Amino acid sequence: MNDRHREIRSQSTDAEWLLRVDLAACYRLVALFGWDDLIFTHISARVPGPEHHFLINPYGLMFDEITASSLVKVDLNGNKVLDSAHDINPAGFTIHSAVHAAREDAMCVLHVHSANGVAVSAQEAGVLPLSQHSIFVLSSLAYHDYEGVALVEDEKPRLVRDLGDKRFLMLRNHGLLTVGRSVAEAFVAMYFFERTCAIQVRAMSGGQPLRPIGPSIVEGAQTQWEQVTRGAGGGLAWPALLRKLDRTDSSYRN
């Protein structure tokens, strides 16, 4: 345990520390699954309590370097709440602060620039009902048109409007975003989102006519999502993913 770990742990409630560990694990898993884009995407989580504080990655660290104590704690305006040697990505916080402010259920917001996700985001038809994975995405999917790098406050209301109450947001020509009631939920949702896009890219490259799933099946997928994922990842998949990380490198817990 290093000095920074001791310092941050002593200033964190048990609930915040558990959140820090989960969020650091999420960054490591995004790197492990190959969804990272050097240092240029972001995952944020709301700290339990009335203060509207958030945790986000220290700008400049690779995702496989991030630890519980290195996460930066900020307020809704992106100001640091605790001292950190690192800044945060301004474009990242523009997107994340907008969603956190608008959605009480947005405990975690996960954004990636995965190759498959960006590829599908550039296709006019967007996500197609081609796989079992896709029906869960399509049952709660929204789109937001590209407006350039997200650096201006003016984009926030349009992004919030387009997201609405959906779990999945495809950022046109840009990437993927998921909203979760927990870090676990946001990650499992992103797994389904990215896998949906990967399957679609492969299916479209196969050279044969595509066989879509009927709309009546898609309409019933929202209820099935909760049943299949046991609370969207918190019950089974997330503990298994943490065990996977711990078998190889548990330093994210520091």
RAFEN-V595674 format. One record per residue. N is the residue number from 1. RES is the residue in one letter. SS is DSSP state (h for helix, s for strand, l for the rest). Layout:
N_RES_SS, N_RES_SS
This chain:
1_M_l, 2_N_l, 3_D_h, 4_R_h, 5_H_h, 6_R_h, 7_E_h, 8_I_h, 9_R_h, 10_S_h, 11_Q_l, 12_S_l, 13_T_l, 14_D_h, 15_A_h, 16_E_h, 17_W_h, 18_L_h, 19_L_h, 20_R_h, 21_V_h, 22_D_h, 23_L_h, 24_A_h, 25_A_h, 26_C_h, 27_Y_h, 28_R_h, 29_L_h, 30_V_h, 31_A_h, 32_L_h, 33_F_l, 34_G_l, 35_W_l, 36_D_l, 37_D_l, 38_L_l, 39_I_l, 40_F_l, 41_T_l, 42_H_s, 43_I_s, 44_S_s, 45_A_s, 46_R_s, 47_V_l, 48_P_l, 49_G_l, 50_P_l, 51_E_l, 52_H_l, 53_H_l, 54_F_s, 55_L_s, 56_I_s, 57_N_l, 58_P_l, 59_Y_l, 60_G_l, 61_L_l, 62_M_l, 63_F_h, 64_D_h, 65_E_h, 66_I_l, 67_T_l, 68_A_l, 69_S_l, 70_S_l, 71_L_l, 72_V_s, 73_K_s, 74_V_s, 75_D_l, 76_L_l, 77_N_l, 78_G_l, 79_N_l, 80_K_s, 81_V_l, 82_L_l, 83_D_l, 84_S_l, 85_A_l, 86_H_l, 87_D_l, 88_I_l, 89_N_l, 90_P_h, 91_A_h, 92_G_h, 93_F_h, 94_T_h, 95_I_h, 96_H_h, 97_S_h, 98_A_h, 99_V_h, 100_H_h, 101_A_h, 102_A_h, 103_R_l, 104_E_l, 105_D_l, 106_A_l, 107_M_l, 108_C_s, 109_V_s, 110_L_s, 111_H_s, 112_V_s, 113_H_l, 114_S_l, 115_A_h, 116_N_h, 117_G_h, 118_V_h, 119_A_h, 120_V_h, 121_S_h, 122_A_l, 123_Q_l, 124_E_l, 125_A_l, 126_G_l, 127_V_l, 128_L_l, 129_P_l, 130_L_l, 131_S_l, 132_Q_h, 133_H_h, 134_S_h, 135_I_h, 136_F_h, 137_V_h, 138_L_h, 139_S_l, 140_S_l, 141_L_s, 142_A_s, 143_Y_s, 144_H_s, 145_D_l, 146_Y_l, 147_E_l, 148_G_l, 149_V_l, 150_A_l, 151_L_l, 152_V_l, 153_E_h, 154_D_h, 155_E_h, 156_K_h, 157_P_h, 158_R_h, 159_L_h, 160_V_h, 161_R_h, 162_D_h, 163_L_h, 164_G_l, 165_D_l, 166_K_l, 167_R_l, 168_F_s, 169_L_s, 170_M_s, 171_L_s, 172_R_l, 173_N_l, 174_H_l, 175_G_s, 176_L_s, 177_L_s, 178_T_s, 179_V_s, 180_G_s, 181_R_l, 182_S_l, 183_V_h, 184_A_h, 185_E_h, 186_A_h, 187_F_h, 188_V_h, 189_A_h, 190_M_h, 191_Y_h, 192_F_h, 193_F_h, 194_E_h, 195_R_h, 196_T_h, 197_C_h, 198_A_h, 199_I_h, 200_Q_h, 201_V_h, 202_R_h, 203_A_h, 204_M_h, 205_S_l, 206_G_l, 207_G_l, 208_Q_l, 209_P_l, 210_L_l, 211_R_l, 212_P_l, 213_I_l, 214_G_l, 215_P_h, 216_S_h, 217_I_h, 218_V_h, 219_E_h, 220_G_l, 221_A_h, 222_Q_h, 223_T_h, 224_Q_h, 225_W_h, 226_E_h, 227_Q_h, 228_V_h, 229_T_h, 230_R_l, 231_G_l, 232_A_l, 233_G_l, 234_G_l, 235_G_l, 236_L_l, 237_A_h, 238_W_h, 239_P_h, 240_A_h, 241_L_h, 242_L_h, 243_R_h, 244_K_h, 245_L_h, 246_D_h, 247_R_h, 248_T_h, 249_D_l, 250_S_l, 251_S_h, 252_Y_h, 253_R_h, 254_N_l
